[in-house]
Amino acid sequence: LNKGNVMKVLIVRPINDFVKVLVERIFKNERGFEIFQTYDDKEAIELLDKKPDWLITDISVPDYSGEMIILKAVNEKILLPNKIILLCGIDTIDWVHRALGNDITEAIHLIHSLSLHDEIRNIMKPVAV
């Protein structure tokens, strides 16, 4: 964790307002999170400089810009793939494998928006030390 045990979370391009509100609810009552949120790809790239502990993004059909952000985060060693949560639909999973490659795809957390709330909580829950 970062200084003061604050976990930085970068949320990029929530699929829709429902998902955005759901993600905000997950973190609203949780202590120890610093949330950075953007719909803008350029701003997302800049926010990677803040060295987030987690990245939550989606693959934005039709431009698939989430791919660029994920590849930059992994290739520049800003984040390990297992610290990336990718929101996607069942119909985009094959595309995700082709765009990111099997190694990254196998390591990231693929979540369908219907199970978003429970899955994000389970993935990001603090590990007891």
C-alpha positions as CSV (number, residue, x, y, z in Angstrom):
1,L,0.0,0.0,0.0
2,N,1.0,3.6,-0.4
3,K,1.9,6.1,2.3
4,G,-0.6,6.1,5.1
5,N,-2.1,2.9,3.9
6,V,-4.2,4.7,1.2
7,M,-4.9,2.5,-1.8
8,K,-5.0,4.6,-5.0
9,V,-7.7,3.4,-7.5
10,L,-7.9,4.7,-11.1
11,I,-11.3,4.2,-12.6
12,V,-11.4,4.9,-16.4
13,R,-14.4,5.2,-18.6
14,P,-17.2,3.5,-16.6
15,I,-19.5,1.6,-18.9
16,N,-22.5,3.7,-18.0
17,D,-23.8,5.9,-15.2
18,F,-25.2,2.8,-13.4
19,V,-21.8,1.2,-13.3
20,K,-20.2,4.5,-12.2
21,V,-22.7,4.9,-9.4
22,L,-22.2,1.3,-8.3
23,V,-18.4,1.6,-8.3
24,E,-18.7,4.8,-6.3
25,R,-20.9,3.0,-3.8
26,I,-18.3,0.3,-3.3
27,F,-15.8,2.9,-2.2
28,K,-18.0,5.5,-0.6
29,N,-18.1,4.0,2.8
30,E,-14.7,2.3,2.6
31,R,-11.7,4.0,4.2
32,G,-8.3,4.0,2.8
33,F,-9.1,4.5,-0.8
34,E,-8.1,7.5,-3.0
35,I,-10.2,7.4,-6.2
36,F,-9.2,9.0,-9.5
37,Q,-12.0,8.9,-12.1
38,T,-12.0,10.0,-15.7
39,Y,-13.8,9.4,-19.0
40,D,-10.9,10.8,-20.9
41,D,-8.2,8.6,-22.3
42,K,-5.5,11.2,-22.3
43,E,-6.3,12.1,-18.7
44,A,-6.2,8.4,-17.8
45,I,-2.7,8.1,-19.3
46,E,-1.6,11.2,-17.2
47,L,-3.3,9.7,-14.1
48,L,-1.1,6.6,-14.5
49,D,1.7,8.8,-13.3
50,K,0.1,8.9,-9.9
51,K,1.1,5.2,-9.6
52,P,-2.3,3.7,-8.8
53,D,-2.5,0.4,-6.9
54,W,-5.5,-0.7,-8.9
55,L,-6.9,0.1,-12.4
56,I,-10.6,-0.4,-13.1
57,T,-11.5,0.1,-16.8
58,D,-13.7,-1.2,-19.6
59,I,-13.1,-2.0,-23.2
60,S,-15.0,0.8,-24.9
61,V,-16.7,-0.5,-28.0
62,P,-16.2,0.6,-30.7
63,D,-12.9,2.4,-30.0
64,Y,-11.5,-0.2,-27.5
65,S,-9.4,2.5,-25.8
66,G,-9.2,0.6,-22.6
67,E,-6.7,-1.6,-24.4
68,M,-4.2,1.2,-24.7
69,I,-4.4,2.1,-21.0
70,I,-4.0,-1.5,-19.9
71,L,-1.0,-2.1,-22.2
72,K,0.7,1.1,-21.0
73,A,0.2,0.3,-17.4
74,V,1.6,-3.3,-17.8
75,N,4.3,-2.6,-20.4
76,E,5.7,0.4,-18.4
77,K,5.5,-1.7,-15.2
78,I,3.1,0.8,-13.5
79,L,0.8,-2.1,-12.5
80,L,1.0,-5.8,-12.5
81,P,-1.8,-7.3,-14.6
82,N,-3.4,-8.9,-11.5
83,K,-4.1,-5.3,-10.2
84,I,-6.3,-4.5,-13.2
85,I,-10.0,-5.1,-13.3
86,L,-11.5,-5.1,-16.7
87,L,-15.3,-4.6,-17.1
88,C,-16.5,-6.3,-20.2
89,G,-19.4,-8.1,-21.8
90,I,-19.5,-11.7,-22.6
91,D,-19.4,-10.9,-26.3
92,T,-16.0,-9.0,-26.0
93,I,-14.0,-11.7,-24.2
94,D,-12.5,-13.1,-27.5
95,W,-11.5,-9.7,-28.6
96,V,-9.8,-9.0,-25.2
97,H,-7.7,-12.1,-25.6
98,R,-6.7,-11.0,-29.1
99,A,-6.0,-7.4,-28.1
100,L,-4.1,-7.9,-24.9
101,G,-2.6,-11.4,-25.4
102,N,-3.2,-14.4,-23.4
103,D,-0.6,-13.7,-20.6
104,I,-2.2,-10.4,-19.7
105,T,-5.8,-11.6,-20.2
106,E,-5.2,-14.6,-17.9
107,A,-3.7,-12.3,-15.2
108,I,-6.3,-9.5,-15.2
109,H,-9.6,-9.8,-13.5
110,L,-12.4,-9.9,-16.1
111,I,-15.8,-8.9,-14.7
112,H,-19.2,-8.8,-16.3
113,S,-21.1,-5.7,-15.2
114,L,-23.9,-7.7,-13.7
115,S,-21.7,-9.2,-11.0
116,L,-19.6,-6.0,-10.6
117,H,-20.4,-5.1,-7.0
118,D,-19.6,-8.4,-5.3
119,E,-16.7,-9.3,-7.5
120,I,-14.8,-6.0,-7.1
121,R,-15.3,-6.2,-3.3
122,N,-13.9,-9.7,-3.3
123,I,-10.9,-9.0,-5.5
124,M,-9.9,-5.8,-3.7
125,K,-10.6,-6.7,-0.1
126,P,-7.5,-6.1,2.0
127,V,-5.3,-9.0,2.7
128,A,-4.8,-9.7,6.4
129,V,-1.2,-9.3,7.5
